[in-house]
């Protein structure tokens, strides 16, 4: 299974032997995770966006709204 860059599926593949009559009728994959890549920006006093601070680390946590 191949999805967008950064996606992780489980299982990543199934091996099927069509010579033995195996079919692909009931194959399922679960999206196990994904990768987010983002860029931070800051707004200066003039209201313009500039690159954010170097080395800033952002951590996503599971929570409720």
Number of C-alpha atoms within 10 A of each C-alpha: 14 10 10 8 9 11 14 18 15 12 12 11 12 11 6 11 9 9 6 7 7 10 10 9 6 5 8 11 13 11 13 10 10 12 10 8 5 7 8 13 12 12 11 9 7 6 8 9 12 11 10 12 11 7 6 8 7 8 4 6 6 5 5 4 3
